[in-house]
Amino acid sequence: MSNKHFVNDPVHLLNLALRSAPLTNPSLALDEENKIVYCKSSPESHASRVAIISGGGAGHEPSFVSFVGDGVLRAAVSGSIFASPSVKQIYSCITRRVNPNSGVLLIIMNYTGDVLHFGLASEKAKAAGVDVDMVVVADDVGVGREKNGKVGRRGIAGTVLVHKIVGALAATTAGASLKEASALGRLVAANLVSVGSSLTHVHVPGRAMTSDDDEGALKPDEIEIGMGIHNEQGYKRIKIPELPELVKILLGQLLSKEDKDRNYLEDVENIEGWVLMLNNLGGVSPLEMGAITAEVAKQLDSTYSIKPKRIFSGAFMTSLNGNGFSISLLRLVDTGLGKAKSMLDLLDAPHESLGWSAPIKQETWANAGGQNQASESDAKEESVPPSGLKLNVNQFCHALSNALKALIKAEPEISRYDELVGDGDCGSALKKGAEAILQLISANKISPDAVITISTLAEAVEANMDGTSGALYSIFLNSLAKALREAGEGEVTLGVWAKAAMAALVSLRKYTPAQPGDRTLVDALQPCLISLAEDGNVGKAAKAAREGAESTRRMKASLGRSVYVGDVGDIPDPGAVGIAVLMEGLAEVV
């Protein structure tokens, strides 16, 4: 894990971060001395409401301070990174930042420091005449009963579901008693299970770096199952599995009745459904979180017949920049507070906090059971009118297959070039397009009609090739099909291919200003096609393509991402190399 941080002093870092809360949510105020973020609205507006307070160590943002706001928390107290706030801080929050009210409910996670400090502060507040209660959330099943002993389970990301549900109850117009709010908090916590996994330990700013060889460090090929949010060890370490296998393990820990060590959900009647929350520990890209969310939802349905009524995915309780995620499952049960105050209604209730990012309307969720994917029957296949231009399918497939296989073989080389001078996707894009066309060939979907065949190849490229390369190849192939249609009837000859290809090159120039000398695939494509048109020799055309690709070494780029690189050194343009490889593959058999 990198030791690079924009702010390396942990004290200064926390102070700056806390100052951002009222800047991004003007309903909040900051007591900087005590590291308290609280709602600044008039005391009279809160007089009949229970005040919900939470807090804990910093480093778990948006928990806890970003959950402060009407409808969730009244205030949150922050300790140093991964350290509980002090009794003085918490007591000041209870007595100075949320009164007057109809009682104070502390919702905290089950960590020794938090339980002791919040507990002592609550006792001091009670002695001062404040009505205080405390709910301790322990949702982590990563460490089972045998290991957690008297301490019990840790609290992790599922805690924010307790915050939201109880906070919504406290914010209702009619209000709710402290007793009702506490009972609801314990009910939600009792029906909540979470488990996390991580590929790395996190680095706390200001601390010395550890290496992969240090005792307790995760090896590069290991993943921790059940890791806590402060680098605590979990259930076990295993070789990093594929995502489906990892999700299977995690869901088994959450839901398996056979795992007596972790089966924390007692059997109840009249379950109203489930809520799923995927929590990013801070360092997982949104793209990967999307993949994780889809896989978890899929396995919940296929293995456990669970279709969650709500799915929340994002960063709710991080571990600084932890490269991991956690899964939380909330079983929806009757709150005993009436239909208007079900767990689901309280989750959906309006709020004014930055941390609870769930913008989907309740009525949208209610209609979620409808069709959400287009079926094959929905798509009308576009038929390409036949032409009078015929090709020898066997010869065509043999030559094209050889060229495509050469391109696939060259993918590592092309990708390496593009990683150095572009965005690294050129080789993989070419490989995907080549593989898609090879599948068409193996499925005998190559037509003896030249126009239909090229149109089919163009569709495959459009569907499978990403990035600029995909767009350019698609335009060229569609233009080639148009030019072939205009060529008339008969057998398609090399001369017909060459003339049509030159026409396609002219069409391509309508969409890109690239010329030889700009360091693009045109540096190889244009001399290749000119040679083919003049000599009618595929070997000479391939040689011209290779010479064009080689000419791009040390060439200053005028187009594409290489423009931003500066001196590209002795690296050829990846797209031009792709053209050369393709033509050389053709030349071997034509």
N, C-alpha and C positions, 0 to 999 in steps of 0.2 A: 504494500500500500504506500502510495507516494507521501513524502513528508513535505511536499510543496503546498503551501496555503497562502492565500492573499493576505491574511492576518495571522501571524504566527504567535502572537502573545495571547494566550487563552483568556486572560482577564479583560484585555482591551476588546478582544473579539466578542465576548459575551455582552459587554456594555454597549458596543455599537449595534449588535443585533437587537437588543432590547429597545434601543431608541427607534428602531425601524417600526415597531408595532403601532404606535400612535400616528406615525407618518402614513402608513398604509391603511389604517382603520381609524378615522378621526373620532370614532365613538369611544376610543380608549385613552387612558392616561398611564403614565409611567411613574412609579415611585422608584427612582434609580438607586437610592441608598439601600433599599431593601429588596431590589430586583423583583418588584411586583408590577404586573400589568393588570389593570382593572377597568371596569366600565365607569365612565365619568358622568353618566346621566344623573339627574337630581335624585337625592336620597328618597324623596317622596314617592317616586315612581317604583322604588324597590321595597317600600315599606311592608307590603303584603306578600312579598315573595320570599321563598327560601333562596338563600345565596349559595350557589354551587362554586366551590373552590377546588382547584387541583394544583399540581405542581410536582417538581422533582428535579433531577439533574438536567442541565442544559445538554445539548447535543442530540436531542430527540425531535427537533423542530420538524413540522409545525407544532407538535406537542411541546409545551402545554400552552404557551402564551398566545399562539395563533388561534386557539379555540376559545379565547375570551371574546365575548360579544353577546348581545342579546339573543337568547334562545339556546345558548350552550353554557359557558362558564361566566360567572360574575368576575372572577379574578384567578390569576395563576401566579405562583411563586417559583422563581427559578434559583436553583443552586448553581454551583460551578459545573463545568463539564463532567457529566457522569457522577455528580455528588449531590446528595440531598441538601435542600435549603436548611438553614438553621431554625431553631425554635423561635428566636427573636423575629426573623423574617415572617414566619408563618403566623405568629401571634399578632404581629403588626397588621398583617393582611386581614385577619379575622376581626380585629377590634377597631381598625382605623379605615379600612378600604371598602367594606361591604355593609356596614351598619348604617341606618337601622334596617331591620329585616325581620322575617318570621322564622328565624333560625338559620344556621349555617351547616351545610353538609360538605364534608371533605371527601373527595373521591381520589384515592391514591392507588399506586401500584404496590404489590407485595415485595418490597425490598426493606431490609432491616433498618437502614438509615431513615427511609421515608416513614416507616411505621412508627419508629421511636420519636422522631422529631415532630411529625404531624400529631401523633398521639399526645405528646407532652404539651404541645401548643394548645390542643383542644381542651386538655384538662385545666390548663391555666385560664383559658377563656371561660370555661364552665364556672370556675371559681370566681370569675369576675361577673358572672350573671348572664353570660351568653348561652343560648340554647344551641349546642353543637353535637353533631353525630359524625361518624366516619365510616365509609365503605371502602374496604380493601379489595381490589380486583386482583385475582390470581388466575389468569386464563391460559398460561403457557403449559402445554402438555409435553414439551420437549424433554423435560426431565420427569420421570415417573415417580410414583409414590415411594418406591424402594430407595431412591437416591435423595429425594428432597426432604425426607425425614420430618422433623418438627417444624421446619421453616415453611414448608408447603410450596405450592407452585409460584413461580415468578409472575409478575404482571407484565404484559407486553401490549402490542398494538390494539388488541380488542378493547382495551380500556376506553378508547375514544368513542366506541359505540355506547358505552355506559354514560360517558359525558353527554353525548348528544341526546339520548333518550331522556335521561333525568333532567338535563338542562331544559329541554323542551317542556317537560311537565312543570318545572318551576316557573317557566316564563308564561304559562297560560294565563288568560285574563282572570279567571276565577282563582288562580293560585292553587297551591297544594301545600299540605302540612309537611313539616320536617319528617314526621313519621312516615307519611306516604312516599316522600321522595327517597328516604333511606330504604324502605321496603322494596321500592321499584329498583333501586340500584343493586340491591342484593339479589333480586330476582333475575335481572339481566346478567349479572356476573355468574350466577349459578347455571345459566344456560349458554355460556360462552366458552369456546375453546379456541386456542391459537397455537400455531407452531411456526418456527422460522428455520431458515437455512441460509448459510452464507459461504461464499467462496474465499473470503479473506477476513482477517482481523482489521479493525480500523485503526488509524493513527490519530491520536489526540494532539492537536496543535500544542507546541511547547514541550512535548515529551520526546525523549530519545527514540530514534527509530529502532525497530527490531528487524531481524533478517529471517529468511526462511529456515535458517539453521538453528535459531534460538529455540530453547525448550518451550513447548506449548504452541509453537507457530504452526499454522497450516501449511502443508506442503503444496507446491504449485498444482498438483493434480488431485488435491483433496477438497472435499466439501464438508462442512460441519452441519450435521442434522440436529436441529433443536438449539442452535446457538442463541444466547440471550442478546439483549440490546446493549450490553456493555462489554462485549467480547467474552462473556462467560461461556464455558464449555456446554455443549448440549448432550445429546444422547450418545452419539458416536460420530466417528469420521469415516468416510468411505471415499473410494475413487469416484471422481465426478461422473455421474450417470447421465444418460440422455434425459431431456426434460420429462417425457412421459413416465419414465421409471422413478424420477425424483418425486414427481407429483403423487404417484401411486404410494410411495413410502410415507409422504407427509399426510395425505388424506387417511391412510391407514392408522396413523397415530391419532388423528382427530376423531375418527368415527368407528374404528374396528371394535366390536364387542369382545373379540377374542383377546385383545391386549388389556388384560386386567390391570396392568400397571398404569395405564393411561386412560382407561375408560371412565372419564369424569362426568359424562352426561348421564344422569340417572334417568331411568325410564319414566316418562310422564304421558298422560293422555291428552288428547285434543291439541296436538301440535298444529299451529296455524301456518307454518312454513319456515323458511330459512333465509338468512341474510348472509351473503358472502362478502368478505372484504379482503382484497389483496393489497398488502402494504409494502411499499418500496423502502428498503432500509437506507436509501439515499444515493446509492451508486449504480443502480440498474437503469438502463436507458428506457424511456417510454416505449420504444419499439419492443424491447424484450419483455417489459411488463405486459404489453398487449398479448404477446405470445403465451406468457405464463397464465394470464387471466383466461384465455380461450381454452388452454389445456385443462386447467382446474375445473372450469365449468363443464367441459366435455366429460371428464371422469366422474364428477359428482352425479351427472345424469346417468351415464352408462353403468357405473358400478354401484351407486347408492340410491338411484332413482330420486335424486334431489335436484329440483329446478328452483334455484334461489329466487325469491320475490324481489330482491334488490341485490345488485352487484356493484360494489364500490372498488375502484382500483386507482391507486396513486400513493403519494407519500403522506402518511398520516402520523407515523411515529418512526423516525429514522434513527440510525445509529451513525451519526455524522455522515460520512460518505460510504457506508457499508455496502459492499457488493453482494447483496442478498435480498431476500424478501420473506414475508411471513403470510400465512393464510389464517384468517379468523372466520369462524362459523358461529353465528348466533341463531339459536333455536327460538322461534317466535312462539310465545305462550301467552295465555290470558293474563293481563296485568291486574284484573279485578277492579279496574278504574272506569269501566264503561267502554263502549265501542269507539268513542271519539278519542280515547287515550290508549289505543293499542300501541304496542311497540313500533309497528310499522308507521302508524300515523305520527307518532312522536319523532321517528327518524325523518319523516317527510316534512315536518313542521318548519316554517320559515325561521331564519336565523340571520345573524349579522356577524359572522366570524369568518376569518380568512382560511382557517385550517380545515373546516368541514366543507370540502368542495364536492357537492352533489347537486348539480344544477338541473337534473332531469325532473320534470314535473310528475306529480303523482298520477295524473290521468294518462301520461305517456307510458308509465310503468304498467298501468292497468290494461293497456292495449298491446303489451309486449308479446302476448301469446300468438299473434298473427304470423304470417309468413315473413321471414326476414332474410331469406336467400332466394335468388332467382333460380328457378328450376330449368332444366334443359329445355323443357317444352315452352318456356317463356321466351327463349331466344329464337328468333327466326333466322335461319341460315340464309345468308346472302348468296344467291346463286350467280355464278359468273357465266355469261353467255358464251357458248363455244365459238371458237375461231376456226379458220381453215388451215391453221399452221400446225403441222404435226412434228413430233419428235420421237426418236427411238428411246423408249423408256428404259431399256436395259443399259444402253450406253450412257444415257443421262445419269441414271442412278449410280452406276459404277464410278463415273468421273466425280460426281458431286459428293458421294460418300467418302472418297479418298481425300478430297479437299477439306471436308468437314472434320474428318478424323485428324488430319494434320493440324487443323485449327484448335481442336480440343487438346491435342498433345502439347501445343505451344502455349496453352493457357497460363501455366506458372510463369513463364518468361514474360508474357505480355502483362500479366498482373504485377509482376515485380517492377517493370518499367513504369506502369501507371501509378503504383504506390509512391514512386519517387518524383514523378512530374505531374500527377493528376490526382484523382480521388480514389484510385485503386479499383474501379469497377469495370474497366474496359475488358480485361481478360475474362472475367466471370460472365459478363454480358454476352460476349462472343461465344463462349462455351455453351451458355443456355440456349442461344439461338441455334447453334450447330446441333445440339442434342435434340431439340424440338424437331428440326428438319429430318434428322436421322430416324426419329420415331415415325414420321410420315412415310419415309422410304420403307422401313421395316413393316409398316402396316399396309403396304401396297396402295398408298393413296396418291401416287404420282400418276397424273393423267397423260395420255398420249397427245393431248391438246396442249401446246406450248403455253398459250395464254392462261389457261386454267391452272396449269402447273405453277407458273410464276406467281399467279395471284394467290394460290394456296401457300406457297412459300412466304409470301409477303404477310399473310395473316398469321402464320406461325411466328414470324419475327416480331410482328406487332404485339402478339400475346406473350412472348417470352423474353424479349430482349429489352433491358432497361437502359436508361441514360441516353446520352447523345448518340452513341453508336447505334442503338436500336432505332432511333428516329431516322437517322441518315440511311441506314440499310432499308428501312421500310419505304421511305420515299423513293429510293433508287429502284427497288423491286417493283413497286406499283407503277412507276414511270416506265420501267422496262416492259411490263405487261401491256401498257398502253401502246408503246412503240411497236411491240410484236404484233398487236392486233392490226396496226396500220400497215404491216409489212405484206399483207395479202395472204394467199393460200399456198399450199405445197409443203415440202419438207423443209424444216428449219435447218439452215446451213450455218457454218461458222461465220460466213460473211453477214448473214442476217442477224446473228447474235451480236456481232461487232457493231453493226450500224445501229441496232436498237439500243445497245449499251451506250453509245455516244449520245443518242437522243435522250436517254435517261440521265446522263451526266449533265446535259444542258438543263433539264428540268430540275435537277438537284440544286443547281446554282440559283434558282429562284428563292431557295430557302436558306442558303448559307452563302456568305461572300467568300468562302475559302477558295484560295488559289494556290498553286504550287509555290512554295516559299513561305507559307503561313504556318507550317508545322502542324498539319492535320492529315487525315487519311487521304485527302485529295492529292497530297504529294506523291502517293503511290498509285492512287486510282487513275488519275488523269494520264500520266505517261503510259500506264499499262493499257488503257483503252485506246489511246492513239496508236500505240505499237500494234495492237490487235487489228485495228481498222486498216492500217497501212500494209502490214505484212501477212496478216491472216495466220500468224504462228503463235500458238499458246505459250510455247517455251520462251520465245523472245519477249512476249508480253509479261510473263512471270519475272524475267530478268529485269525488265524495265520497272516493274513494281518494286522489286527488291532494291534496285538502285535508288528509286525514289524514296523508299523508307530509310535507307542508309544516309541519304542526303540530309535527313532531318536531325542527325546528330549535331549537337552544338548550334542548331538553328534557333534563333530567337523566335518565340511563338507570338503570333498576332491574334490568334483565336484560341478558345478553349481555356481550361483551367491552368494550363502550363504558362499562360500569360503572367500569373501571379507568382510563379516560382522563381523567376529571374534566370540565372545561369543554370541551364539544364544539364550541363556537362556533356559527356559522351553517351547520352541516352537517346535512342531514337523515339519518334512518336509512336505510342502503342497502337493507335488505330491504323497507322500506315503499315506497321509490322503485320497487323492482322490481315490486311489486303495482300501483302506479299506472300504470307504463309498460305492463304487460300488459293492464290494463283499458282503457287509452286505445287500444291497438291493436285490441282487440275492438270498441270503440265506433265506430271508423272504418268498419266494414263491417257491423255488426249493426243 
